[in-house]
Amino acid sequence: MAPGEVDDDQILADVAVLTAAANDTRYELLRRIEGADGSVCVCDLEAAVGVTQSAVSQGLSKLATAGLVTRRKDGAWRYYETTPVADELLATLSEVREG
């Protein structure tokens, strides 16, 4: 690719990731999952974030679709972990914020 050229598919992929994280509830969910020791149960996230179960579920679904979290089901509950992409994004944001 020549200098100045932009890959349309990459732009769409990047925008999907940034859009998924660009909401205060979803971003808080992402940070809470990242800061946890291991997988986080959706039931714990609902209590911590202080929004409806529906809002948490929708937020987690968008984060999963964007490739920022993984989810696994264990009985009646779902457990979430951040992906390497999310870990790198959050580390970069922390570096930028800290200057």
N, CA, C and O atoms as a GROMACS GRO file, in nm:
protein
  396
    1MET      N    1   0.084  -0.116   0.000
    1MET     CA    2   0.000   0.000   0.000
    1MET      C    3   0.090   0.124   0.000
    1MET      O    4   0.185   0.134   0.077
    2ALA      N    5   0.059   0.216  -0.084
    2ALA     CA    6   0.138   0.338  -0.097
    2ALA      C    7   0.112   0.430   0.021
    2ALA      O    8   0.006   0.425   0.082
    3PRO      N    9   0.210   0.516   0.053
    3PRO     CA   10   0.189   0.612   0.162
    3PRO      C   11   0.064   0.696   0.136
    3PRO      O   12   0.038   0.740   0.024
    4GLY      N   13  -0.012   0.718   0.240
    4GLY     CA   14  -0.133   0.797   0.228
    4GLY      C   15  -0.256   0.717   0.189
    4GLY      O   16  -0.368   0.766   0.201
    5GLU      N   17  -0.237   0.592   0.142
    5GLU     CA   18  -0.352   0.508   0.109
    5GLU      C   19  -0.408   0.448   0.236
    5GLU      O   20  -0.336   0.423   0.332
    6VAL      N   21  -0.538   0.427   0.234
    6VAL     CA   22  -0.605   0.374   0.351
    6VAL      C   23  -0.683   0.249   0.311
    6VAL      O   24  -0.753   0.248   0.210
    7ASP      N   25  -0.670   0.146   0.391
    7ASP     CA   26  -0.742   0.021   0.367
    7ASP      C   27  -0.883   0.035   0.425
    7ASP      O   28  -0.899   0.047   0.547
    8ASP      N   29  -0.984   0.032   0.340
    8ASP     CA   30  -1.122   0.051   0.383
    8ASP      C   31  -1.166  -0.054   0.485
    8ASP      O   32  -1.238  -0.021   0.580
    9ASP      N   33  -1.125  -0.179   0.467
    9ASP     CA   34  -1.163  -0.283   0.560
    9ASP      C   35  -1.104  -0.258   0.698
    9ASP      O   36  -1.169  -0.279   0.801
   10GLN      N   37  -0.979  -0.211   0.701
   10GLN     CA   38  -0.915  -0.182   0.829
   10GLN      C   39  -0.982  -0.064   0.899
   10GLN      O   40  -0.999  -0.064   1.021
   11ILE      N   41  -1.021   0.036   0.822
   11ILE     CA   42  -1.092   0.150   0.880
   11ILE      C   43  -1.222   0.102   0.945
   11ILE      O   44  -1.253   0.141   1.058
   12LEU      N   45  -1.297   0.019   0.875
   12LEU     CA   46  -1.423  -0.032   0.930
   12LEU      C   47  -1.400  -0.114   1.056
   12LEU      O   48  -1.477  -0.103   1.152
   13ALA      N   49  -1.296  -0.195   1.057
   13ALA     CA   50  -1.264  -0.276   1.175
   13ALA      C   51  -1.225  -0.187   1.293
   13ALA      O   52  -1.269  -0.210   1.405
   14ASP      N   53  -1.142  -0.088   1.267
   14ASP     CA   54  -1.099   0.004   1.374
   14ASP      C   55  -1.217   0.083   1.429
   14ASP      O   56  -1.230   0.099   1.550
   15VAL      N   57  -1.303   0.131   1.341
   15VAL     CA   58  -1.419   0.209   1.385
   15VAL      C   59  -1.513   0.121   1.468
   15VAL      O   60  -1.573   0.170   1.564
   16ALA      N   61  -1.528  -0.005   1.432
   16ALA     CA   62  -1.614  -0.096   1.509
   16ALA      C   63  -1.561  -0.112   1.652
   16ALA      O   64  -1.639  -0.111   1.747
   17VAL      N   65  -1.430  -0.127   1.666
   17VAL     CA   66  -1.370  -0.140   1.799
   17VAL      C   67  -1.386  -0.012   1.878
   17VAL      O   68  -1.428  -0.015   1.994
   18LEU      N   69  -1.355   0.101   1.816
   18LEU     CA   70  -1.365   0.229   1.886
   18LEU      C   71  -1.509   0.263   1.922
   18LEU      O   72  -1.534   0.317   2.030
   19THR      N   73  -1.602   0.232   1.835
   19THR     CA   74  -1.743   0.258   1.861
   19THR      C   75  -1.793   0.173   1.979
   19THR      O   76  -1.868   0.222   2.063
   20ALA      N   77  -1.750   0.049   1.983
   20ALA     CA   78  -1.793  -0.039   2.092
   20ALA      C   79  -1.746   0.013   2.228
   20ALA      O   80  -1.818   0.000   2.327
   21ALA      N   81  -1.628   0.071   2.232
   21ALA     CA   82  -1.573   0.121   2.359
   21ALA      C   83  -1.616   0.264   2.389
   21ALA      O   84  -1.595   0.313   2.500
   22ALA      N   85  -1.676   0.332   2.293
   22ALA     CA   86  -1.706   0.475   2.306
   22ALA      C   87  -1.842   0.503   2.367
   22ALA      O   88  -1.921   0.581   2.313
   23ASN      N   89  -1.869   0.441   2.478
   23ASN     CA   90  -1.993   0.462   2.552
   23ASN      C   91  -1.955   0.444   2.698
   23ASN      O   92  -1.882   0.351   2.732
   24ASP      N   93  -2.001   0.532   2.786
   24ASP     CA   94  -1.954   0.526   2.924
   24ASP      C   95  -1.983   0.394   2.992
   24ASP      O   96  -1.899   0.344   3.067
   25THR      N   97  -2.099   0.336   2.970
   25THR     CA   98  -2.131   0.206   3.032
   25THR      C   99  -2.044   0.096   2.976
   25THR      O  100  -1.988   0.017   3.052
   26ARG      N  101  -2.031   0.089   2.845
   26ARG     CA  102  -1.948  -0.016   2.785
   26ARG      C  103  -1.802  -0.001   2.825
   26ARG      O  104  -1.734  -0.100   2.852
   27TYR      N  105  -1.755   0.123   2.830
   27TYR     CA  106  -1.616   0.146   2.869
   27TYR      C  107  -1.594   0.105   3.015
   27TYR      O  108  -1.492   0.045   3.048
   28GLU      N  109  -1.689   0.138   3.101
   28GLU     CA  110  -1.678   0.096   3.241
   28GLU      C  111  -1.679  -0.056   3.253
   28GLU      O  112  -1.602  -0.113   3.330
   29LEU      N  113  -1.766  -0.122   3.178
   29LEU     CA  114  -1.768  -0.268   3.178
   29LEU      C  115  -1.633  -0.323   3.135
   29LEU      O  116  -1.580  -0.416   3.198
   30LEU      N  117  -1.578  -0.267   3.031
   30LEU     CA  118  -1.449  -0.312   2.980
   30LEU      C  119  -1.339  -0.295   3.085
   30LEU      O  120  -1.259  -0.386   3.107
   31ARG      N  121  -1.334  -0.179   3.149
   31ARG     CA  122  -1.234  -0.154   3.253
   31ARG      C  123  -1.252  -0.246   3.373
   31ARG      O  124  -1.154  -0.296   3.429
   32ARG      N  125  -1.376  -0.270   3.412
   32ARG     CA  126  -1.401  -0.359   3.526
   32ARG      C  127  -1.359  -0.502   3.494
   32ARG      O  128  -1.301  -0.570   3.578
   33ILE      N  129  -1.388  -0.547   3.373
   33ILE     CA  130  -1.349  -0.682   3.333
   33ILE      C  131  -1.197  -0.693   3.328
   33ILE      O  132  -1.139  -0.791   3.374
   34GLU      N  133  -1.134  -0.592   3.271
   34GLU     CA  134  -0.988  -0.592   3.262
   34GLU      C  135  -0.924  -0.594   3.400
   34GLU      O  136  -0.824  -0.662   3.421
   35GLY      N  137  -0.981  -0.522   3.495
   35GLY     CA  138  -0.922  -0.511   3.628
   35GLY      C  139  -0.951  -0.628   3.720
   35GLY      O  140  -0.897  -0.635   3.830
   36ALA      N  141  -1.035  -0.719   3.677
   36ALA     CA  142  -1.072  -0.833   3.760
   36ALA      C  143  -0.963  -0.940   3.756
   36ALA      O  144  -0.882  -0.946   3.664
   37ASP      N  145  -0.965  -1.022   3.856
   37ASP     CA  146  -0.873  -1.135   3.863
   37ASP      C  147  -0.943  -1.257   3.803
   37ASP      O  148  -1.008  -1.333   3.874
   38GLY      N  149  -0.929  -1.275   3.672
   38GLY     CA  150  -0.995  -1.384   3.603
   38GLY      C  151  -1.127  -1.342   3.541
   38GLY      O  152  -1.153  -1.223   3.522
   39SER      N  153  -1.208  -1.439   3.509
   39SER     CA  154  -1.338  -1.413   3.446
   39SER      C  155  -1.432  -1.341   3.540
   39SER      O  156  -1.424  -1.356   3.662
   40VAL      N  157  -1.521  -1.260   3.481
   40VAL     CA  158  -1.618  -1.184   3.559
   40VAL      C  159  -1.757  -1.230   3.522
   40VAL      O  160  -1.793  -1.239   3.405
   41CYS      N  161  -1.836  -1.260   3.624
   41CYS     CA  162  -1.974  -1.301   3.604
   41CYS      C  163  -2.060  -1.180   3.570
   41CYS      O  164  -2.043  -1.072   3.627
   42VAL      N  165  -2.150  -1.199   3.478
   42VAL     CA  166  -2.240  -1.090   3.440
   42VAL      C  167  -2.318  -1.041   3.562
   42VAL      O  168  -2.352  -0.923   3.570
   43CYS      N  169  -2.348  -1.129   3.656
   43CYS     CA  170  -2.423  -1.088   3.775
   43CYS      C  171  -2.343  -0.986   3.857
   43CYS      O  172  -2.402  -0.894   3.915
   44ASP      N  173  -2.211  -1.000   3.863
   44ASP     CA  174  -2.128  -0.905   3.936
   44ASP      C  175  -2.120  -0.772   3.862
   44ASP      O  176  -2.113  -0.666   3.924
   45LEU      N  177  -2.120  -0.778   3.730
   45LEU     CA  178  -2.113  -0.655   3.652
   45LEU      C  179  -2.241  -0.573   3.666
   45LEU      O  180  -2.236  -0.451   3.677
   46GLU      N  181  -2.355  -0.640   3.667
   46GLU     CA  182  -2.482  -0.570   3.683
   46GLU      C  183  -2.484  -0.491   3.813
   46GLU      O  184  -2.526  -0.375   3.815
   47ALA      N  185  -2.439  -0.552   3.921
   47ALA     CA  186  -2.439  -0.486   4.051
   47ALA      C  187  -2.339  -0.370   4.056
   47ALA      O  188  -2.366  -0.268   4.118
   48ALA      N  189  -2.224  -0.386   3.992
   48ALA     CA  190  -2.117  -0.286   4.000
   48ALA      C  191  -2.144  -0.163   3.915
   48ALA      O  192  -2.107  -0.052   3.954
   49VAL      N  193  -2.206  -0.179   3.800
   49VAL     CA  194  -2.221  -0.069   3.706
   49VAL      C  195  -2.344   0.017   3.738
   49VAL      O  196  -2.345   0.136   3.708
   50GLY      N  197  -2.445  -0.042   3.796
   50GLY     CA  198  -2.561   0.035   3.836
   50GLY      C  199  -2.656   0.074   3.724
   50GLY      O  200  -2.720   0.178   3.730
   51VAL      N  201  -2.663  -0.010   3.622
   51VAL     CA  202  -2.761   0.011   3.515
   51VAL      C  203  -2.845  -0.116   3.504
   51VAL      O  204  -2.817  -0.216   3.571
   52THR      N  205  -2.945  -0.113   3.423
   52THR     CA  206  -3.034  -0.228   3.411
   52THR      C  207  -2.962  -0.350   3.354
   52THR      O  208  -2.860  -0.338   3.288
   53GLN      N  209  -3.018  -0.465   3.382
   53GLN     CA  210  -2.964  -0.590   3.328
   53GLN      C  211  -2.961  -0.584   3.176
   53GLN      O  212  -2.866  -0.631   3.113
   54SER      N  213  -3.064  -0.526   3.118
   54SER     CA  214  -3.073  -0.514   2.972
   54SER      C  215  -2.957  -0.431   2.917
   54SER      O  216  -2.896  -0.468   2.817
   55ALA      N  217  -2.928  -0.318   2.983
   55ALA     CA  218  -2.819  -0.232   2.937
   55ALA      C  219  -2.685  -0.303   2.948
   55ALA      O  220  -2.600  -0.290   2.859
   56VAL      N  221  -2.665  -0.377   3.056
   56VAL     CA  222  -2.540  -0.453   3.072
   56VAL      C  223  -2.529  -0.559   2.963
   56VAL      O  224  -2.424  -0.573   2.901
   57SER      N  225  -2.636  -0.633   2.941
   57SER     CA  226  -2.634  -0.738   2.840
   57SER      C  227  -2.608  -0.682   2.700
   57SER      O  228  -2.529  -0.739   2.625
   58GLN      N  229  -2.673  -0.572   2.667
   58GLN     CA  230  -2.651  -0.510   2.536
   58GLN      C  231  -2.508  -0.460   2.523
   58GLN      O  232  -2.446  -0.477   2.418
   59GLY      N  233  -2.457  -0.399   2.628
   59GLY     CA  234  -2.320  -0.349   2.625
   59GLY      C  235  -2.219  -0.461   2.607
   59GLY      O  236  -2.127  -0.450   2.527
   60LEU      N  237  -2.236  -0.568   2.682
   60LEU     CA  238  -2.145  -0.681   2.671
   60LEU      C  239  -2.153  -0.747   2.534
   60LEU      O  240  -2.052  -0.792   2.480
   61SER      N  241  -2.272  -0.752   2.478
   61SER     CA  242  -2.289  -0.808   2.344
   61SER      C  243  -2.213  -0.726   2.241
   61SER      O  244  -2.147  -0.781   2.153
   62LYS      N  245  -2.222  -0.593   2.252
   62LYS     CA  246  -2.150  -0.507   2.157
   62LYS      C  247  -1.999  -0.521   2.174
   62LYS      O  248  -1.925  -0.521   2.076
   63LEU      N  249  -1.953  -0.533   2.299
   63LEU     CA  250  -1.810  -0.551   2.323
   63LEU      C  251  -1.762  -0.686   2.267
   63LEU      O  252  -1.653  -0.695   2.211
   64ALA      N  253  -1.844  -0.788   2.281
   64ALA     CA  254  -1.808  -0.920   2.228
   64ALA      C  255  -1.806  -0.919   2.075
   64ALA      O  256  -1.714  -0.974   2.014
   65THR      N  257  -1.905  -0.857   2.015
   65THR     CA  258  -1.910  -0.849   1.868
   65THR      C  259  -1.789  -0.776   1.812
   65THR      O  260  -1.738  -0.812   1.706
   66ALA      N  261  -1.742  -0.674   1.884
   66ALA     CA  262  -1.626  -0.597   1.840
   66ALA      C  263  -1.494  -0.668   1.871
   66ALA      O  264  -1.387  -0.619   1.834
   67GLY      N  265  -1.501  -0.782   1.938
   67GLY     CA  266  -1.378  -0.856   1.969
   67GLY      C  267  -1.303  -0.804   2.090
   67GLY      O  268  -1.183  -0.829   2.103
   68LEU      N  269  -1.371  -0.732   2.178
   68LEU     CA  270  -1.305  -0.676   2.296
   68LEU      C  271  -1.319  -0.763   2.420
   68LEU      O  272  -1.240  -0.753   2.513
   69VAL      N  273  -1.420  -0.849   2.422
   69VAL     CA  274  -1.435  -0.945   2.532
   69VAL      C  275  -1.471  -1.082   2.476
   69VAL      O  276  -1.528  -1.095   2.367
   70THR      N  277  -1.436  -1.183   2.554
   70THR     CA  278  -1.481  -1.319   2.525
   70THR      C  279  -1.585  -1.354   2.630
   70THR      O  280  -1.586  -1.298   2.740
   71ARG      N  281  -1.671  -1.447   2.597
   71ARG     CA  282  -1.772  -1.490   2.694
   71ARG      C  283  -1.785  -1.641   2.689
   71ARG      O  284  -1.771  -1.705   2.585
   72ARG      N  285  -1.813  -1.694   2.805
   72ARG     CA  286  -1.840  -1.837   2.814
   72ARG      C  287  -1.957  -1.857   2.908
   72ARG      O  288  -1.976  -1.780   3.003
   73LYS      N  289  -2.032  -1.958   2.882
   73LYS     CA  290  -2.150  -1.985   2.964
   73LYS      C  291  -2.118  -2.100   3.059
   73LYS      O  292  -2.058  -2.200   3.020
   74ASP      N  293  -2.158  -2.082   3.184
   74ASP     CA  294  -2.141  -2.186   3.285
   74ASP      C  295  -2.272  -2.193   3.363
   74ASP      O  296  -2.299  -2.110   3.450
   75GLY      N  297  -2.351  -2.292   3.332
   75GLY     CA  298  -2.483  -2.301   3.394
   75GLY      C  299  -2.570  -2.187   3.346
   75GLY      O  300  -2.585  -2.165   3.226
   76ALA      N  301  -2.628  -2.115   3.440
   76ALA     CA  302  -2.717  -2.005   3.406
   76ALA      C  303  -2.642  -1.874   3.382
   76ALA      O  304  -2.702  -1.777   3.338
   77TRP      N  305  -2.513  -1.870   3.412
   77TRP     CA  306  -2.438  -1.745   3.406
   77TRP      C  307  -2.340  -1.740   3.290
   77TRP      O  308  -2.294  -1.842   3.240
   78ARG      N  309  -2.310  -1.618   3.249
   78ARG     CA  310  -2.206  -1.594   3.149
   78ARG      C  311  -2.090  -1.523   3.216
   78ARG      O  312  -2.109  -1.438   3.303
   79TYR      N  313  -1.970  -1.562   3.175
   79TYR     CA  314  -1.848  -1.504   3.230
   79TYR      C  315  -1.769  -1.437   3.118
   79TYR      O  316  -1.764  -1.488   3.006
   80TYR      N  317  -1.708  -1.324   3.149
   80TYR     CA  318  -1.641  -1.242   3.049
   80TYR      C  319  -1.496  -1.217   3.085
   80TYR      O  320  -1.460  -1.207   3.202
   81GLU      N  321  -1.413  -1.208   2.982
   81GLU     CA  322  -1.273  -1.170   2.994
   81GLU      C  323  -1.238  -1.078   2.878
   81GLU      O  324  -1.298  -1.087   2.771
   82THR      N  325  -1.142  -0.990   2.901
   82THR     CA  326  -1.097  -0.904   2.791
   82THR      C  327  -1.009  -0.984   2.695
   82THR      O  328  -0.948  -1.084   2.734
   83THR      N  329  -1.005  -0.939   2.572
   83THR     CA  330  -0.920  -1.001   2.470
   83THR      C  331  -0.786  -0.925   2.465
   83THR      O  332  -0.775  -0.817   2.522
   84PRO      N  333  -0.687  -0.982   2.398
   84PRO     CA  334  -0.561  -0.909   2.380
   84PRO      C  335  -0.580  -0.773   2.313
   84PRO      O  336  -0.510  -0.677   2.346
   85VAL      N  337  -0.674  -0.763   2.220
   85VAL     CA  338  -0.702  -0.635   2.154
   85VAL      C  339  -0.749  -0.533   2.258
   85VAL      O  340  -0.701  -0.420   2.260
   86ALA      N  341  -0.841  -0.572   2.344
   86ALA     CA  342  -0.891  -0.482   2.448
   86ALA      C  343  -0.779  -0.444   2.544
   86ALA      O  344  -0.768  -0.328   2.584
   87ASP      N  345  -0.697  -0.541   2.582
   87ASP     CA  346  -0.587  -0.513   2.674
   87ASP      C  347  -0.492  -0.409   2.616
   87ASP      O  348  -0.448  -0.318   2.687
   88GLU      N  349  -0.460  -0.422   2.489
   88GLU     CA  350  -0.371  -0.325   2.424
   88GLU      C  351  -0.437  -0.188   2.413
   88GLU      O  352  -0.372  -0.086   2.437
   89LEU      N  353  -0.564  -0.185   2.376
   89LEU     CA  354  -0.637  -0.058   2.364
   89LEU      C  355  -0.641   0.013   2.499
   89LEU      O  356  -0.615   0.133   2.507
   90LEU      N  357  -0.675  -0.060   2.605
   90LEU     CA  358  -0.684   0.001   2.738
   90LEU      C  359  -0.548   0.046   2.788
   90LEU      O  360  -0.537   0.151   2.852
   91ALA      N  361  -0.444  -0.030   2.760
   91ALA     CA  362  -0.309   0.011   2.800
   91ALA      C  363  -0.268   0.139   2.728
   91ALA      O  364  -0.209   0.228   2.788
   92THR      N  365  -0.299   0.148   2.600
   92THR     CA  366  -0.267   0.268   2.522
   92THR      C  367  -0.343   0.388   2.576
   92THR      O  368  -0.287   0.497   2.589
   93LEU      N  369  -0.471   0.370   2.606
   93LEU     CA  370  -0.550   0.481   2.662
   93LEU      C  371  -0.494   0.526   2.796
   93LEU      O  372  -0.491   0.645   2.825
   94SER      N  373  -0.451   0.432   2.878
   94SER     CA  374  -0.392   0.467   3.007
   94SER      C  375  -0.263   0.546   2.988
   94SER      O  376  -0.239   0.645   3.058
   95GLU      N  377  -0.181   0.504   2.893
   95GLU     CA  378  -0.057   0.576   2.864
   95GLU      C  379  -0.084   0.717   2.816
   95GLU      O  380  -0.017   0.812   2.858
   96VAL      N  381  -0.181   0.732   2.729
   96VAL     CA  382  -0.216   0.864   2.676
   96VAL      C  383  -0.265   0.955   2.790
   96VAL      O  384  -0.225   1.072   2.799
   97ARG      N  385  -0.350   0.901   2.874
   97ARG     CA  386  -0.407   0.977   2.984
   97ARG      C  387  -0.298   1.020   3.083
   97ARG      O  388  -0.300   1.132   3.134
   98GLU      N  389  -0.204   0.930   3.109
   98GLU     CA  390  -0.098   0.958   3.206
   98GLU      C  391   0.012   1.045   3.147
   98GLU      O  392   0.095   1.099   3.220
   99GLY      N  393   0.012   1.059   3.016
   99GLY     CA  394   0.106   1.146   2.948
   99GLY      C  395   0.242   1.087   2.944
   99GLY      O  396   0.334   1.148   2.890
   0.00000   0.00000   0.00000
